C-alpha cells in the first residue's frame, strides 16, 4: 500500500502533502523522563552515549502539549543504537502516502477509501474489516494496478540514508506493512531490502485479471498482524534488541512481549496523537534517528 513518487525528492516536500505537522521536530542533548522499555537481555557491545545535537527548535512550545517524548531517554537511545533489527512500517513512514488511498484515487474512489483509512489507522475498527471494506469500494483490476505501478515510489526524505546507516552498522532492516507486496517490492528494491525481509499483504486476481481479494493467510491482513510478524522475525532470527518504527496503531501494537523492545513513532507525514503519546520516542525527521547513530 505504498504512496508513490520520484526517487529524487525536495526535502521540504514531505511536509506539504497531507496533514502538516504543527511543529518541526528536533530534540536536545537533554535526557527525557524514563519511558517504558521492555527487558532485552544481552545486546551488542554498547556504543558510548553521545549527545544528539538539536537542529531546529519547535515553532511553538505549547504545540508539544503532553507529547514530551520527542526527547529520547538514555535507555531509549541505548536500545536504538544497539538494535539487531529495525522494522519499518511503509505507508506514511517509508513512503509519503497511504498506498491504498493513492490506488483508490487512481481508480476513482479516493475520498471514500481515505475516510476508511483514517479509521483503520486510529485503531477504531479491526484492520481486516477496514481493508476488506476499502477494497470493495473500487475492486482494482490487475491492469489498473500495473498502470498505477508505472509511477515511481514516493520515498520519504531521509529514509534511504537511514537504511544505509543501519545496514552499515550490521543492523537488519525489515518492511512490515498492511499494504500490498505489489506496491512494496519496488520500494524494497530502491532501499536494498531483500524480498525475504518483507511482511505484507498480497492482492489476488482471477486469471482474467479481475480482482479476487487479498491473501488472508498473511499475518498483516488482520488486527495484531504486525505484532505477530515481529514476533515471528524475532523468534526465527534470535534478535536480542528489535525496534519498530511507524505512524499508526498497528505499529504501536508491535511493542509487546516477544515483539519490539522499542516503538519509535514517525510523525513527519501524519501525526496521530493517540499513537504518538504512547511511543517511546516521537520523531518528525529521519535525520534525528540518523544523527543519533553517530
URPE-V998596 format. One record per residue. N is the residue number from 1. SS is DSSP state (@ for helix, = for strand, . for the rest). PSI is psi in radians with two decimals (* if undefined). D_CENTER is the distance of its C-alpha to the mean C-alpha in Angstrom with 1 decimal. Layout:
n;ss;psi;d_center
N;SS;PSI;D_CENTER
N;SS;PSI;D_CENTER
This chain:
n;ss;psi;d_center
1;.;1.00;11.6
2;=;2.53;10.8
3;.;2.65;12.2
4;.;2.44;14.9
5;.;3.00;16.7
6;.;2.68;19.0
7;.;-0.35;18.1
8;.;2.09;20.3
9;.;2.48;18.7
10;.;2.10;20.3
11;.;-0.40;18.3
12;.;-0.13;19.2
13;@;-0.55;18.1
14;@;-0.43;14.5
15;@;-0.01;16.2
16;.;0.11;18.7
17;.;-1.50;16.8
18;.;-2.25;16.1
19;.;2.12;16.2
20;.;2.32;17.3
21;.;2.46;16.5
22;.;-0.25;19.8
23;.;2.79;19.9
24;.;2.42;18.8
25;.;2.62;17.0
26;.;2.87;19.0
27;.;2.76;20.3
28;.;-3.08;23.7
29;.;0.13;25.4
30;.;2.88;26.1
31;.;2.36;24.9
32;.;3.04;23.4
33;.;2.77;24.7
34;.;2.45;23.8
35;.;2.89;20.7
36;.;2.23;20.1
37;.;2.14;19.3
38;.;2.65;20.3
39;.;2.46;23.0
40;.;0.06;21.9
41;.;-2.62;25.3
42;.;2.41;26.0
43;.;-3.13;23.5
44;.;2.86;24.2
45;.;2.07;26.8
46;.;2.49;25.5
47;.;2.63;25.3
48;.;2.51;27.4
49;.;2.09;25.8
50;.;2.59;25.9
51;.;2.51;25.4
52;.;2.08;22.5
53;.;2.45;24.1
54;.;2.55;23.3
55;.;-0.99;22.9
56;.;2.27;23.0
57;.;2.70;24.1
58;.;2.52;22.9
59;.;-0.68;24.9
60;.;2.10;26.0
61;@;-0.58;26.1
62;@;-0.35;26.6
63;@;-0.43;23.2
64;@;-0.67;21.6
65;.;-2.31;23.5
66;.;-0.11;22.4
67;.;1.23;19.0
68;.;0.21;20.6
69;.;0.33;17.8
70;.;-0.20;17.1
71;.;1.87;19.7
72;.;2.45;18.6
73;.;2.91;21.3
74;@;-0.72;23.1
75;@;-0.72;21.8
76;@;-0.80;18.1
77;@;-0.64;18.7
78;@;-0.76;20.7
79;@;-0.79;18.2
80;@;-0.79;15.5
81;@;-0.26;18.2
82;.;0.29;19.5
83;.;2.42;16.6
84;.;-0.52;17.6
85;=;2.54;14.1
86;=;2.22;10.5
87;=;2.21;7.9
88;=;2.37;4.4
89;.;2.84;2.5
90;@;-1.05;4.6
91;@;2.28;6.2
92;@;0.32;6.5
93;@;-1.41;4.1
94;@;-0.66;5.8
95;=;2.76;8.3
96;.;-0.31;10.1
97;.;2.96;11.0
98;=;1.95;10.7
99;@;-0.73;12.3
100;@;-0.56;14.7
101;@;-0.74;15.9
102;@;-0.70;16.8
103;@;-0.73;18.5
104;@;-0.72;20.3
105;@;-0.73;21.4
106;@;-0.59;22.7
107;.;0.05;24.6
108;.;0.29;26.0
109;.;0.60;24.2
110;@;-0.86;21.5
111;@;-0.84;22.5
112;@;-0.70;23.0
113;@;-0.67;19.7
114;@;-0.63;17.7
115;@;-0.71;19.6
116;@;-0.65;18.5
117;@;-0.76;14.8
118;@;-0.71;15.2
119;@;-0.70;17.0
120;@;-0.75;14.6
121;@;-0.40;11.6
122;.;-0.18;14.2
123;.;0.21;15.2
124;.;-0.26;18.7
125;.;2.64;19.2
126;.;2.43;18.5
127;@;-0.77;15.7
128;@;-0.59;18.2
129;@;-0.78;20.6
130;@;-0.68;18.3
131;@;-0.84;17.3
132;@;-0.72;21.0
133;@;-0.73;22.2
134;@;-0.80;20.0
135;@;-0.61;21.1
136;@;-0.32;24.7
137;.;-0.33;24.9
138;.;-0.20;25.0
139;.;1.22;25.3
140;.;2.40;24.2
141;.;2.87;26.6
142;@;-0.71;25.9
143;@;-0.64;27.6
144;@;-0.75;25.4
145;@;-0.74;22.2
146;@;-0.71;24.0
147;@;-0.71;25.0
148;@;-0.69;21.6
149;.;-0.05;20.2
150;.;-0.32;22.9
151;.;2.39;20.8
152;.;2.68;18.7
153;.;2.49;14.9
154;.;1.44;13.8
155;=;2.41;11.8
156;.;2.47;10.5
157;.;2.29;13.3
158;.;-0.26;13.3
159;@;-0.64;10.5
160;@;-0.73;13.5
161;@;-0.69;15.5
162;@;-0.78;13.0
163;@;-0.73;12.7
164;@;-0.70;16.5
165;@;-0.77;17.1
166;@;-0.79;15.4
167;@;-0.61;17.3
168;@;-0.46;20.4
169;.;0.21;20.2
170;.;0.58;20.2
171;.;2.18;16.8
172;=;2.49;15.4
173;=;2.34;11.9
174;=;2.67;10.3
175;=;2.16;7.9
176;=;2.01;7.7
177;=;2.58;7.7
178;=;0.03;10.2
179;=;-2.87;11.0
180;=;2.45;13.9
181;@;-0.61;14.8
182;@;-0.56;17.3
183;@;-0.41;14.7
184;@;-0.54;12.2
185;@;-0.78;15.2
186;@;-0.58;16.1
187;@;-0.80;12.8
188;@;-0.65;13.1
189;@;-0.75;16.7
190;@;-0.70;16.2
191;@;-0.07;14.1
192;.;0.59;16.6
193;.;2.17;14.5
194;.;2.63;17.1
195;@;-0.58;17.0
196;@;-0.17;17.6
197;@;0.32;14.2
198;=;2.22;12.5
199;=;1.94;12.3
200;=;3.05;12.2
201;=;3.02;14.9
202;.;2.24;17.9
203;=;2.45;20.1
204;=;2.48;23.8
205;=;2.66;26.8
206;.;2.89;30.6
207;.;-0.49;32.7
208;.;-0.18;33.6
209;.;-0.02;30.1
210;.;2.58;29.9
211;=;2.30;26.7
212;=;-0.59;27.1
213;=;-2.64;23.9
214;=;2.74;20.9
215;.;1.88;21.0
216;.;-0.06;21.1
217;.;-0.29;21.4
218;.;2.33;17.8
219;@;-0.56;16.3
220;@;0.07;13.2
221;@;-0.02;15.8
222;.;2.88;16.6
223;.;2.44;15.8
224;.;0.05;15.0
225;@;-0.63;14.0
226;@;-0.67;10.7
227;@;-0.73;13.1
228;@;-0.77;15.7
229;@;-0.76;13.8
230;@;-0.73;13.0
231;@;-0.71;16.6
232;@;-0.75;17.9
233;@;-0.82;16.4
234;@;-0.72;17.8
235;@;-0.73;21.1
236;@;-0.64;21.5
237;@;-0.21;20.9
238;.;0.58;22.2
239;.;2.46;19.6
240;.;-0.55;21.0
241;.;2.15;17.9
242;=;2.41;14.2
243;=;2.44;11.2
244;=;2.31;7.8
245;=;2.23;5.1
246;=;-3.04;3.1
247;.;-0.21;5.7
248;.;3.06;7.7
249;@;-0.60;10.6
250;@;-0.44;9.7
251;@;-0.72;7.1
252;@;-0.62;10.0
253;.;-0.40;12.3
254;.;-0.31;11.4
255;.;1.56;13.3
256;.;2.92;16.7
257;.;2.27;19.8
258;.;-0.08;19.3
259;.;-2.31;15.5
260;.;2.47;13.3
261;.;-0.42;15.6
262;=;2.39;13.3
263;=;2.08;10.3
264;=;2.11;9.1
265;=;2.08;8.1
266;=;2.01;7.1
267;.;0.45;9.6
268;.;-0.33;10.8
269;.;-0.91;10.4
270;.;2.26;10.7
271;.;1.87;12.3
272;.;1.72;12.6
273;@;-0.66;15.3
274;@;-0.59;15.8
275;@;-0.81;12.4
276;@;-0.66;12.7
277;.;-0.42;16.2
278;.;0.02;15.4
279;.;2.67;12.9
280;.;-0.48;14.6
281;=;2.27;13.6
282;=;2.13;12.5
283;=;2.65;11.9
284;.;-0.01;12.3
285;.;2.24;12.8
286;@;-0.31;11.5
287;@;-0.61;15.3
288;@;-0.73;15.5
289;@;-0.67;13.6
290;@;-0.84;15.7
291;@;-0.57;18.9
292;.;-0.22;18.5
293;.;-0.16;18.8
294;.;*;22.2
